[in-house]
Amino acid sequence: MPRQMGPGTVVGGRYRLQERIGSGSMGSVHRAVDELLGRDVAVKLIASRARTEEERSRNEAEAKVLSQLNHHSLITLFDAGTEVSPSGTSIVWLAMELVQGSDLSRRLATGKLPARQVAHLAYDLAIGLDYMHRGGIVHRDIKPANILLFDYREDETRLRAKLTDFGVAQMAGDPNPQGEEFTGTAGFMSPEQVRSEPAGPHSDVYSLGLVLLRCLTGERAFPGLAVESALARLFRGPEIPDSLGRQWAGILRAMTALDPAERPSAHEVSEAMQDLATAGRGRRSMAAGEDPERVRAAEELGAASEDEADPILDRITALTARVLGVPVAAVSIVGGEQVWTVSGSGASRGSTDQSGSLCPVTVREDNLFIVDDVQKDPRTSDNPLVAASPGFGFYAGVPLRNANGLALGTLCVMDRRARSLTGEQEATLRDFAALAADVLQLRRDARDARHAAEFLNGEPAVAD
């Protein structure tokens, strides 16, 4: 911890340090109170080598760049700057969101992860790194302890992750190598970091590859003491078991190539991980293997819902939008060629062909279908609706099943920006979907009962 900057110290004129909640070779992390806004934050303090005003100004400029990062796969940085401690040491400080939860390192202490979960985790991290790299920033310390998990469960549901700790991040292309000092963590650093060479974006990709291998196998690729572990990767790549499968083995070998030029970009890694995460899911054509019974029931329900709004469904979609904090929530019925929006908050009632909706993909899913970034996700990026809507960022939908288990429609939510849902929010969306499905089933039961009564009374049956 930087000398004489303990509890009670105010940095940035507003962040009063409290107890230390973490530490590492590059600095310490404190719980702090933002006295301007009255909220708890985390403040990281990093001792700097800067001695002159020019060097301190450069540090502050880089810290300010980090504070501009805004991506759902990265911990939010609220503010940043530099201070000079009473001992004369230059201190870089980063004020960021205070997150309660476990990190990947603690989770891996209980064993390896299922491959699909690893692919989801890797996708989140890769799109976050791609965002950073396009902004000219290299993290330089990708390791399990710097990856926070959200709402982890013991099944194979969506595993979500955020990257934190930008304490050793530097601007890409910085011509100054770090002398003889290791930057990063020995078990996960790249060969160029071991050689004390400048670490570019491909260095982050290498480190991420070692993290993923650790997740899949439960073992570190380069075990041993720090120096022994670090030097081993100068002469060989990590051992990648064939049991991981051809796709996993291929991308991991590419990510951990000794030559940085042979490694994929973070964007290319995100595309590969999306393929691994969605293999066999969400890619079937509606025309292939479509269930005629499902289509008949859905089209009958869609046609019956065209004439009048349902106030209960309208209440459900309004509550869904409000509770989840999204501008659009809608209940839609998916027929063979048409999609009927029968209730919407931020969406109009009406019908469209399937090319103008993401609901047809959702009804093919067993459960919740989430696309954090519809513009980049290969499952949705080619959809005509997405192509025509550059401001469309996020989609999540739950199939609505009738009493026979047929998925007749969806309850979906949409947002303008790319984002994600917490585990609690996912559960909330499922709960609202269950209510919507119950309402649709009750309507169907009431209609069938009315038609039966009219038939027994000799009256013509008229669909409502």
Secondary structure, DSSP 4 states (H G I P E B T S, - for coil): --TT--TT-EETTTEEEEEEEEEETTEEEEEEEETTTTEEEEEEEEE----SHHHHHHHHHHHHHHHT---TTBPPEEEEEEEE-TTS-EEEEEEE----S-BHHHHHTT----HHHHHHHHHHHHHHHHHHHHTTEE-----GGGEEEES--SSSS--EEEE---TT-EETT-S---TT---S-TTT--HHHHTTPPP-HHHHHHHHHHHHHHHHHSS-SS-SSHHHHHHHTTT-PPP--GGG-HHHHHHHHHHT-SSGGGSPPHHHHHHHHHHHHHTTSS---SSTT--HHHHHHHHHHHHHTSSS--HHHHHHHHHHHHHHT-SEEEEEEE-SSEEEEEEEESS--EEEEGGG-SHHHHTTSSS-EEES-TTT-TTTTT-HHHHT-TT--EEEEEEEE-TTS-EEEEEEEEESS-----HHHHHHHHHHHHHHHHHHHHHHHHHHHHHHHHHHTTPPP---
